[in-house]
Amino acid sequence: MAAGGTGSGGLAARYAAALFELADEKKQLDEVAKDLRELKAMLAESADLRQLIRNPMISRIDQGRAMQALLDKAGASALMHRFVGLVAQNRRLFVLPEIIDAYLAELARRRGEASAQVVSAQPLDERQRQAVTEALKRVTGGKVAVDLKVDPSLLGGLVVKVGSRLVDSSLKTKLQRLQLAMKGVE
């Protein structure tokens, strides 16, 4: 995992690399990945939690306590508790979403999996998830780790990102293109 770079991306990569090495050493790669996915889902669902990790007015102690209580409730591993505690102590909770993405991407890369992000307007049912996963396996030619997200503003369709390739078939984008085309007609 590349540890260089500047800004929060480089910072997140360094933290993710450290967590990955520690989890690998302790044979807890999957357990940490599960904890990170749960934390990512909590961040996606809670504006208050996103505010907590980004607000510099909240003390590191209060941020740390809140995160530890959240991890307790989620049944997170001791390694996850220590790691998030360290990130809070260093006032770096604002890069937690990027750390999570970097860790999961590295885990997928080391396992020879492609990593794909799929955003839909509504939650996909099991049959739809399987269909998307199978289609991505055919496109990538191998195993694929699919990260599903929901964004109601898409109205319909999907936005799929595999590596640097982006396919946007959302109704929102189609309507925006139509609106631009209509402006050209006026």
N, C-alpha and C positions, 0 to 999 in steps of 0.2 A: 504494500500500500504506500503510495506516495505521501511523504510527510511534509513536503515543501509547500510553497505557495504563500500568498499573503492574504490578509483579511480573514473573515470568519470561515471561508472555505478551507484554507490551510490550517487554521486552528482546529476546525472540526475534524479534519483528516488526521491530525496528530493525536487528538483525543481518541478518535475511533481506532487508530492503529494501536494505541496503548491498551485500550479495552480489549481489542481483538487478541493481542499477544497474551494478555492476562487470562482471558477466557480460554484460549487455546491451551495454555500451560496447565490450567486447572481442569481441562476436559469439560468445559461448560459452554462451548460455542452455541449449541442449540438452545440451552436454557437462557442464556443471555439474549439470543435472538428473539426468543418468545417474549421475554420481559420487555425488550425494546419495541417489539411490534405492539404490545399492549399499551406501552407508554405513548407510542405514536398515535394510536387510536384515541387515547384519552386527550392528547393535545388537539387532535382534529375535532373532537366533540365539544371541547370546553374553551370558550373564549376567556373565562376567568383564569384557567390554567395557563393559556398563552400569555395573558396579561401578567401573571405572576412571574413567569420566567423572563419576561422582557422589561419589567418595570424596575429601573435603577433606584427608585425611591424606597423599595422594600428591602430591608436589611438582608444581608447574606444569611444571617441566623434564622430569620423568619422564612426566607425562601427554602433553606435547608430543612427546617422543621416541617414545612408544608409538603415538600417533596418526599420526605421520609414517611410521613403519615399516608401519603398517597401510595407509595410503594408497599407499605405494610398492608394497606387495604387490598392491593392487587396481588399480594402474596409473592412479591419479587424476591429473587435470590439475595443472599448476603453480599455477593460480589456486586450486584446491581446497586444495592444500598450504599456500599462504600464508594462506588464510582460516582453516582449521582451526588453523594455528599461532598466528594472532592470537587466536582464541577461547580456545585453551589458555593463552596468555600472560596473557590477561585473567581467567583462572580462571572461564570461563563455559561450559566443556564440558558442564555439567549441563543447559544449555538446547538442546543440539544437536538432540535429537529435535524440539523445537518449531520450531527454526530451519528444519529440513528440511521439515516440514509447511507452514510459512508460505511458504517459497520455492516449493514445488511448487503450492500453492494459488494463489499470485499468478501463476505461469506459466500455469496452467489458466485463470484468470480473464481474463488479457490475451489469451488465444487464443480466448476465447468458449466455453470448455469448462466444463461442470459438473464438480465434483470429488466423487467418491463413494468411501467406504470400505466394503469388503466383507470381513467376517470369517466364515470357515468353520471347521468342526471339523477338516476334512482339506484338504490342498492340492487345488485344482480342476485338472482336466485341461484341455487346450486347448479342447475342445468345450464344457465347462462355463463356462470363462472367456468364450468368445464369446457363449454364451447369456445370461450375466449382463450383459455389456456391451451387447448388443442390447436387452435388456429395459430397461436403464437409459437407453439412448438414446431409446427410445419414451416413457419416463416423463418425461424431462427435455426432450424435444423438440429435442435437438441433440447436439453432441459431448459426450462425457463421458470424463474421465480417471479410471480405476478403480485404486484402491490396494487390493491383495489382501493379507489377513493370515490367519494360521492360529491358532486358539485351540482346542486339543483339549478344553478344559473345556466347550465348547458342546455336545458329544456328537453333534450333528447339526443340520442346517438352516443358516441364514445370519442374520447381522446386517448390515443395509445402512443406511448413513448417507449421505444426500445433502443437503448444506447443514445445515439444522437439523432435517430430517425423519429419523426413525429408524424402521426396520421391523425388529423382532426376531422371527424365526420359528425361533429356535433351540430345540432339544429341552430344553436346560437351563432356559430361561425357561418353557416350557410345563410342565415338571415342577414348577418352583417355584410357578406359578399353581395347579396341581392340588393341591400340598401345602397351600397357603393355603386353598383351597376345602375341602379335607378337614378342616382344623383348625376351620373354621366349622361343620362338621357334627357334630363331637364333642360 
